[in-house]
């Protein structure tokens, strides 16, 4: 089974290196290379690739906006951001636009190939530095969920543990409940928040909940 990819990258040398790497890897095929968002929006939808490697810093139209438009035109395309930016603003802007993963350009070729495969299978691959930044963003503030989410006290508790970076198994251990129970609660959380994944739930938690008014005591 061949995995099909398109590249959106304005650096011609880096773009060519990526394409060469993909073509030399068995089971992967680069369908097209685009140097800007306008070209990508015109060329990529008819090709229907499984994964798009997307730079953020594109001329005229940003990679974030390009991602948003591609996901609107072809919702099944998995967009994997590949960029030098590792600040929270760029990360969350890209994820909110529909990006399925976020890698730094200093990732080695094997990491990129593995991330492509993970995104194709429905995962949300991230460079370790990016994952750490996402987790840190939830540590910065304690947040109160709006009442209209209708989450139960246990579901709120699990969502907060999720925002601290704990896995489903770790949450089960911390709350002294079964792994299966955590999975059931997560399913209900996703349904109530109208999201489909852990990443989307955390973005919703981060952006749509007001900061708590509780004042932290100095250490």
C-alpha positions in Angstrom: 0.0 0.0 0.0 1.5 3.3 -1.2 1.2 6.3 1.2 0.6 9.5 -0.9 2.0 12.9 0.2 2.1 16.5 -1.0 4.6 19.1 0.3 3.9 22.8 0.9 7.2 24.5 1.5 8.6 27.8 0.2 12.3 26.8 0.7 13.1 25.1 -2.6 16.1 23.3 -1.3 14.4 21.9 1.7 11.3 21.0 -0.4 13.4 19.1 -2.9 15.2 17.2 0.0 11.9 16.2 1.5 10.6 15.0 -1.8 13.7 13.0 -2.5 13.6 11.4 1.0 10.0 10.3 0.4 10.6 9.0 -3.1 13.6 6.9 -1.8 11.5 5.4 1.0 9.6 2.2 0.0 5.9 2.6 0.2 5.8 6.4 0.0 5.1 8.7 -3.0 5.3 12.5 -3.3 2.4 13.6 -5.6 3.4 17.3 -5.8 5.5 20.0 -4.3 4.1 23.5 -3.8 6.0 26.7 -3.0 3.0 28.7 -1.7 -0.5 28.4 -0.3 -2.2 29.5 -3.5 -0.5 26.8 -5.5 -1.3 24.2 -2.8 -5.0 25.1 -2.7 -5.2 24.8 -6.5 -3.2 21.6 -6.9 -3.7 19.4 -3.9 -7.5 18.8 -3.6 -7.8 17.1 -7.0 -4.9 14.8 -6.1 -6.4 13.7 -2.8 -3.2 12.8 -1.0 -3.4 11.0 2.4 -0.9 13.4 4.1 0.2 17.0 3.5 3.5 18.3 4.9 2.8 21.9 5.6 5.2 24.8 6.4 3.7 27.7 8.4 5.9 30.6 7.1 4.7 30.8 3.5 4.6 34.0 1.4 1.3 35.9 1.1 -1.0 33.3 2.7 0.3 31.5 5.8 0.4 27.8 6.2 -2.2 28.0 9.0 -4.7 29.5 6.6 -3.7 27.1 3.9 -4.3 24.2 6.3 -7.8 25.7 7.2 -8.8 25.9 3.5 -7.4 22.5 2.6 -9.3 20.9 5.5 -12.5 22.6 4.4 -12.0 21.4 0.8 -10.8 17.9 1.7 -11.6 17.0 5.3 -10.0 13.5 5.0 -6.5 14.9 4.3 -4.1 14.6 7.2 -2.1 17.8 7.5 1.3 17.5 9.3 2.9 20.8 10.1 6.7 20.9 9.6 8.1 24.2 10.8 10.8 26.0 12.8 8.2 27.6 15.0 7.8 26.1 18.5 5.9 28.8 20.4 2.4 28.2 21.8 0.6 30.7 19.5 1.8 29.0 16.3 1.1 25.5 17.7 -2.4 26.2 18.8 -3.3 28.3 15.7 -2.2 25.4 13.5 -4.1 22.8 15.5 -7.3 24.9 15.6 -7.0 25.3 11.8 -7.2 21.5 11.5 -3.6 20.3 11.6 -3.3 16.7 12.7 0.3 16.9 13.9 3.2 19.3 14.5 6.9 18.6 13.9 9.9 20.7 13.9 12.1 20.9 10.8 15.1 19.6 12.8 13.3 16.2 13.1 15.4 13.5 11.3 14.0 11.7 8.2 12.9 8.6 10.1 10.9 10.8 12.6 9.1 12.5 9.7 8.3 9.1 8.0 7.0 7.7 11.3 4.9 10.8 11.8 3.4 10.5 8.4 2.4 7.0 9.1 1.0 7.9 12.5 -1.1 10.8 11.0 -2.3 8.5 8.3 -3.6 6.1 10.9 -5.5 8.8 12.8 -2.8 9.8 15.3 -1.6 13.3 16.3 2.3 13.1 16.0 4.3 15.9 17.6 7.9 16.5 18.2 8.8 15.9 21.9 9.5 19.7 22.4 6.0 20.5 21.0 4.2 18.0 23.1 6.0 19.4 26.2 5.0 23.0 25.2 1.3 21.9 24.8 1.4 20.3 28.3 3.1 23.4 29.8 0.3 25.6 28.4 -2.2 23.8 30.6 0.0 24.1 33.6 0.1 27.9 33.4 -3.4 28.5 34.6 -6.2 26.7 36.5 -9.3 27.0 34.5 -13.0 26.7 35.4 -15.2 24.9 32.8 -18.3 26.8 31.7 -21.6 25.2 33.0 -23.0 24.7 29.5 -20.6 21.8 28.8 -22.7 19.7 31.2 -19.8 17.6 32.2 -20.2 15.5 35.4 -17.8 16.1 38.3 -15.9 12.9 37.4 -15.7 14.0 33.7 -14.3 17.4 34.7 -11.8 15.7 37.0 -10.6 13.4 34.2 -10.4 16.3 31.7 -8.2 18.3 34.2 -5.9 15.3 34.6 -5.8 15.0 30.8 -4.8 18.7 30.6 -1.9 17.9 33.0 -0.5 15.6 30.4 -1.4 12.2 32.0 -2.2 9.2 29.8 -5.5 7.3 30.2 -3.7 4.6 32.2 -2.0 7.1 34.5 -5.4 8.8 35.0 -6.9 5.5 36.0 -4.1 4.9 38.5 -4.3 8.4 39.9 -8.1 8.3 40.4 -8.2 4.6 41.4 -10.6 3.6 38.7 -10.3 1.1 35.8 -8.7 2.0 32.5 -12.0 1.0 30.8 -13.9 3.5 33.0 -11.5 6.2 31.9 -12.1 5.4 28.3 -15.9 5.5 28.7 -15.7 8.9 30.5 -13.4 10.2 27.7 -15.9 9.1 25.1 -18.7 11.0 26.9 -16.4 14.1 27.3 -15.7 14.1 23.6 -19.4 13.9 22.8 -20.3 16.7 25.2 -17.5 19.0 23.9 -18.3 18.1 20.3 -14.8 17.0 19.6 -13.2 13.9 18.2 -9.8 13.5 19.8 -7.7 14.3 22.9 -6.0 17.2 21.1 -9.3 18.8 20.2 -10.6 18.4 23.7 -7.5 20.1 25.2 -7.8 22.9 22.7 -11.4 23.4 23.7 -10.5 23.3 27.3 -7.7 25.8 26.8 -9.4 28.3 24.6 -13.1 28.3 25.7 -12.8 28.1 29.5 -12.2 31.3 31.5 -9.2 31.5 33.8 -9.9 30.9 37.4 -10.2 33.9 39.6 -8.5 32.1 42.5 -5.3 33.8 43.5 -2.3 31.5 44.0 -0.4 31.9 47.3 3.3 32.8 46.9 5.7 30.0 47.7 
